[in-house]
Amino acid sequence: MNELRLGKQLKKLREEQKMSEEEVATQVGVPVQNIHKWENNQGYPDIQHLLKLGDIYKTTIDEFIKKDAALQNRINIQEEEREDNDKLLHPGFYIGIGLMFFGNFLSFIIGNPMIMMVTNIAGMLIICFYKEILKLLKGVKKAFYEQK
C-alpha cells in the first residue's frame, strides 16, 4: 500500500480540482488557516470536515484513512481513550461503595462512629484512585517476583 500523509492527499486533490485553499475553506466552512494546517500535516480535520472534503474531492473518508498510517494510529488511540471514558463505573466504584456501606453497617452495630469515618474515607479513595492502586499493586507484585 502506498502510504501518503493526509496533508499531501488533501493538497494533491485540491490542486487536481484546481481550487484555492480559500475556495475549499469556504465550502468546508472553516478558516483558510485550517486548510493550510491540514495540508501541511500540522493538524487533522475532524470527521465532519473529512466528510465535506470527501464530497468536494469526490472521494471517501475510507481513502483518506487507508493511505495515512499516522491518522489510523491517531484514530485508534482516540478510540481507546473513548472506551476508557465510557467505563465510568469501574470495579473500584463498586468496591468503594461496598466498603462504605459495610463500614456504616459495622459502625451502627458496634456503635463506634470512627469505623464509619475510616471506611468512608477508604471507600472514597478506592473509588477515586482505583486505576492508580491497581498499577501500584502490579508494581509491588512484579518487584516481589523479581526478588525471588
N, C-alpha and C positions, 0 to 999 in steps of 0.2 A: 504494500500500500504506500503510495506516495504521500508523505506527511507534508502538510502545508499549514503553517500557523494561520489562525483565523484572520489576523490582520492582513496578511498578504492575500488571502482569499477575497476578503471584502474589497480591498483596493483593486485587485485584478477584475473582479466582477463589476465594480463601479466604472472602471475605465472601459471595459467591454461594452457597457451600456452608454458610454460617452456622457456620463453625468459628472457634475462637480460635487464636491463634498457638501456644499451649501444646498444643492438640489436634494441630495439624499437626506440631509438633516431635516429639511422642510417636510419631506414625505414621511420620515420616521417620527417627526415631532420632537426632536432633540436639538440642543445647541450644536453648531458645527464643530465645536471642540470635542464633543463626544465621538463624532465620526473620525476625526483626526486621531484621537486616542485609540480607538478600536483598530484603525488601520495600521497603527504603529505599535500594536501589542502592548499598550500601556494600560489596558483595561479590557473588560469583556462586556458586551451588551447583555442585558437581561433577556429572559426568554421571550417577552412580548416584543422587544425590539428585534430579536433574531427572527421572529415570525414575520414582522414587517419587512425586514431586509430580504428574507427569503421570497416574499411576494414581489418586491421591487426587482430583485435579480433573477427571478424565475427559477429558484432552487428551493431546497428544503433544509430545515434545521439539521436533519439527518446528515446531509452532505457537509455542512459546516463542521459538525461534531466529528464525523468519521475521519476527517483529514487533519485534526488538531489534537494530538495526544495530550498536550498541556490542558486544553479545555476539558477533555474527557476526565483527566485526573482531578481537575477543579470540581467538576460536577460530582464525581464520586465522593470527594471529601465533604462537600456541602450536603450530600445525601446522608452520609454517615452522621454528620452533626445534627441534621434534622431528626434522624431516627433517635439519637440520644436525647434530644429535646422533647420528643414525643413521649418518652418514657418518664413522665413526671413522677409516677408512683412506683419508685424502685423498691426493692425488698427492704432497704433501710427505713423507708417510711413505715412499713408495717411492723418492723421490729421495734422502732422507736415508739410508735403508738401503743403497741402491746406492752412494752416496758413501762410506759407512763400509766396505763390502766392497771397493770399489776401493782405498781408502786402505790397508786391511790387506794386500791383494794386492801393491800397489806397495811398501809397506814391507818385505814379505817378499822381493820381488825385489831391491830396492835395498839392503836391509839397514839402513835408517835408521828407527828407531822413532819419530822425531819426526813423520814423514809420517803414521803411523798415528794418533798423538795428535791432530794438527791436523785430519785428515779425520774422525775420530770426533767431535770437538767440533763441527765444521761440520755433520756429518750430524745430530747431535742437535739443534742449533739449528734446522736446517731442519724437522725433524720437529715440534718444539715450536712454532715461530713461523711456520709456513708461511703462514697467512692474513695475518698482520701483514706479512710480507715481500712478499706479493703487493700489499697495499694501498700499501706504501712504493714499490714499483716502478711501480705505476699512477700514483701521485702524481708521481714523477720523470718518467715519460713525458708526463703531462699538462703539467707545468711546461716540459719541453723543447719541446713543440709550441706552447705559448703564447708562448715567446720568439721563435719564427720569425716 
